[in-house]
Amino acid sequence: MVVKTKQVERIAEGLGEQIEARARAERQAVLAGKLVPLGGEGPVEKFYIAVDATGVPVVPKETAGRAGKGEDGEAKTREAKLGCVFTQSRLDAKQRPVRDPHSTSYVAAIETAAEFGKRIYAEAVRRGLGQARQVIVLGDGAPWIWALAEEHFPGALQIVDLYHAREHLGELAKTVYGRTGKATAAWRAARYEELEAGNVGAVVAAMKRTRPRDAADREQVRKEIAYFQTNAERMRYAGFRRRGVFVGSGVVEAGCKTIMGQRLKQSGMRWTIRGANAIIALRCCQVSNRWEEFWEARAASR
């Protein structure tokens, strides 16, 4: 059984490396202006790029010299960056945005932000970025995501995922008022309401009125104030909703679970960067509905 499992793993990684090699060539063609984007019936109304990251457990040699959050201070994971592209053409009966069916594709890898920026940009171009009437970048507020957006998607509407922003407020409520209780719930609910309205100024003012108990709590409040002030323009949620655009990055978060979580983060798993990236490439190919395309291209090249 162990032998067969190892054989399957080697075959899967081998296929993943072939898929990544093909993706690399495709990426180089896009960056050189030699790839014709996918055709369509006309301009794309709303074109989304959503970006996230998640840790992948790796073997010790892959984290040598890297600081981590564990008790021993050593890293146990490497960050895999994942991005997805999808489109939106309509609203539902309640005026909520609806993702176009079969429009989602994914790219991901354990690599630097600079390398990943080229990867997601190439995928966006392949998918018809040049035909988009409006481009939207969704992220969790991490500075590297907005740096990527400024470099590769200048002029795009940038939106911090609403649910990440709410998580920040929920954790701060616990820090200042305790994990449970009426004061915690009341403060959190009031901030959620202000956030939904896009009134980040009121959210920050409320944070400044808090009275943290110790230096660590005061530092946490300071960090959250900076987070919301930095991202204020990306949190104008009421205005975004009026424009009929998504304010949540659930599509890319689902990708993190499906592509990485279900296959690379099972109990006891530890990966090399090479092996992890091969499996990530294979999984992205599958969930992006490019599996048959890969096999056809593979057969034609033989």
WOMO-V87893 format. One record per backbone hydrogen bond with DSSP energy under -1.0 kcal/mol. NH is the residue of the N-H (numbers start at 1). CO is the residue of the C=O. Records with the same first field share a line. If there is no record, write none. Layout:
BEGIN
NH: CO ; CO
END
This chain:
BEGIN
5: 1
6: 2
7: 3
8: 4
9: 5
10: 6
11: 7
12: 8
13: 9
14: 10
15: 11
16: 12
17: 13
18: 14
19: 15
20: 16
21: 17
22: 18
23: 19
24: 20
25: 21
26: 22
27: 23
28: 24
29: 25
30: 26
31: 27
32: 28
33: 30
34: 29
38: 126
44: 131
46: 88
47: 134
48: 86
49: 136
50: 84
51: 138
52: 82
54: 80
56: 78
58: 76
59: 271
62: 59
63: 60
66: 63
68: 73
73: 70
75: 66
78: 56
80: 54
81: 109
82: 52
83: 107
84: 50
85: 105
86: 48
88: 46
92: 96
95: 92
98: 90
100: 87
103: 100
105: 85
107: 83
109: 81
116: 112
117: 113
118: 114
119: 115
120: 116
121: 117
122: 118
123: 119
124: 120
125: 121
126: 122
127: 123
128: 125
129: 124
131: 128
132: 129
133: 44
136: 47
137: 157
138: 49
139: 159
145: 142
146: 142
147: 143
148: 144
149: 145
150: 146
151: 147
152: 148
153: 149
156: 153
157: 135
159: 137
160: 234
161: 139
162: 247
165: 161
166: 162
167: 163
168: 164
169: 165
170: 166
171: 167
172: 168
173: 169
174: 170
175: 171
176: 172
177: 173
178: 174
185: 181
186: 182
187: 183
188: 184
189: 185
190: 186
191: 187
192: 188
193: 189
194: 190
195: 191
196: 192
197: 193
198: 195
199: 194
200: 198
203: 199
204: 200
205: 201
206: 202
207: 203
208: 204
209: 205
210: 207
218: 214
219: 215
220: 216
221: 217
222: 218
223: 219
224: 220
225: 221
226: 222
227: 223
228: 224
229: 225
230: 226
231: 227
234: 231
235: 232
237: 235
240: 236
241: 237
242: 238
243: 239
244: 241
245: 240
253: 249
254: 250
255: 251
256: 252
257: 253
258: 254
259: 255
260: 256
261: 256
262: 257
264: 260
269: 266
271: 57
276: 272
277: 273
278: 274
279: 275
280: 276
281: 277
282: 278
283: 279
284: 280
285: 281
286: 282
287: 283
288: 284
289: 286
290: 285
294: 290
295: 291
296: 292
297: 293
298: 294
299: 295
300: 296
301: 297
302: 299
END
